[in-house]
Amino acid sequence: MTASRPTVAIVIPVFNEESVLPELFSRLEALFGAPGDYAWRAVFVNDGSRDRSADLIRDQGARDARFELVELSRNFGFQSALAAGLSHAKDADAVVTMDADLQDPPEVIPELLSAWRSGAEVVRAVRRSRQERGLRRVGFDVFHSFFGKLTDFPIESNTGTFGLLGRPALEAFTQLPERHRFFPGLRAWIGFATADVAYDRQERAAGMPKQTLRRLVRYAVDGFFSFSYLPLRILTYTGIVVSGLGFVLGFYFIIKRLLGVETATTGFTTLVSLVTFLGGVQLIGIGVLGEYLGRVYDEVKQRPIYLVKPPRR
C-alpha cells in the first residue's frame, strides 16, 4: 500500500449491459466523490457486447478519465473478462471485483476497503439475502448448500465475484494460469489474511440476466471439477463394491456346485439387469474421466484465455 492516496481499481466485466450502465456510472461517480482519500479507477471489460455498451463506456471515459475501457476481441466469457480486468489493474493497491448489473451495490465498497485497511488482503462479500426467485433461486441455494461440502478445499458459501483483493493477493491471483476458472475457489486457494463483509444482494437494476441457466450450470460444473476429486473417488468406491459383490456371488455359486446343491438357472431378466447396470456404471465412469481429460487437454493447448482489441485511433 502506498503511503498516500492508495489506488483502488474496480474491475467490472460487461456483456450487453447498455440498460444498466448509466445508473452504474452515476453510482460510481457518487462513490468516487464521497469522503475518503483514495485514487479511484473503474476498469470496464467489454466482453464482446453486441449492444452499445462499449460506446457508452468509451463516452464516459472521455468525460471522466477515471473510467477505463478494456475491449476483448470477442465474447470469451465472464471469467476470462474478469481475468483481463485484473491483469489490467495489477498496479493498483487494491482491486474490487463486481458484476455490472448492480446486484452488487457499489455502496458496500467502503466496507470492503475498511476491512482491507484493517489488515485483510482478501475481503469476501458474503450474501445475507438475495432477490432471485424461481428455478434460478433454487439452483443457487442448492449449489451453495452442497458445493463447499463436496470440494477438497474449503470455499465460503454465498460468495461470488463481489469482493476485494489487496496487491499481494492480486499478484498471487494473476499467476494462476488455468483456463476453466472458478473465481471464488481460486480466491480461497491463494490464502492470505481474509475478512468477510455481509450485504444484501439486490435485484438487477434493469434488463434481463445475461448469465443463462446453461452458463450457470457450466460454471458450477467447472467449480466442482476444478476443486474436487470426489467423482473419481466415487467411481473407485463403486468399482470396489461391484467387484466385491461379484466375487462374493461367484464364490457362493462355486461352493454350492462343489457341495452338489442345485442352483437355479439364472433368468434372462437378471442377466439383462446386471449388464445394463454395469454398462451404465462404465459409461458414467467414462464421462467423468472425459470431464477431467477435457480440462487437461485445454490446459495443454496453452491458448490465451482472452485477447484484447487495440484501442481505437
Sequence and secondary structure as in RCSB ss.txt:
>XXXX:A:sequence
MTASRPTVAIVIPVFNEESVLPELFSRLEALFGAPGDYAWRAVFVNDGSRDRSADLIRDQGARDARFELVELSRN
FGFQSALAAGLSHAKDADAVVTMDADLQDPPEVIPELLSAWRSGAEVVRAVRRSRQERGLRRVGFDVFHSFFGKL
TDFPIESNTGTFGLLGRPALEAFTQLPERHRFFPGLRAWIGFATADVAYDRQERAAGMPKQTLRRLVRYAVDGFF
SFSYLPLRILTYTGIVVSGLGFVLGFYFIIKRLLGVETATTGFTTLVSLVTFLGGVQLIGIGVLGEYLGRVYDEV
KQRPIYLVKPPRR
>XXXX:A:secstr
  SSS EEEEEEEESS TTTHHHHHHHHHHHHTSSS  EEEEEEEE S SSSHHHHHHHHHHH TTEEEEEBSS 
  HHHHHHHHHHHTTTSSEEEE  SSSSS GGGHHHHHHHHHTT SEEEEEEEE    HHHHHHHHHHHHHHHHH
SSS   TTEEEEEEEEHHHHHHHTT   SS  HHHHHHHT   EEEEEEE    SSS  SS HHHHHHHHHHHHH
HS  HHHHHHHHHHHHHHHHHHHHHHHHHHHHHTT       HHHHHHHHHHHHHHHHHHHHHHHHHHHHHHHHH
HT  S  B     
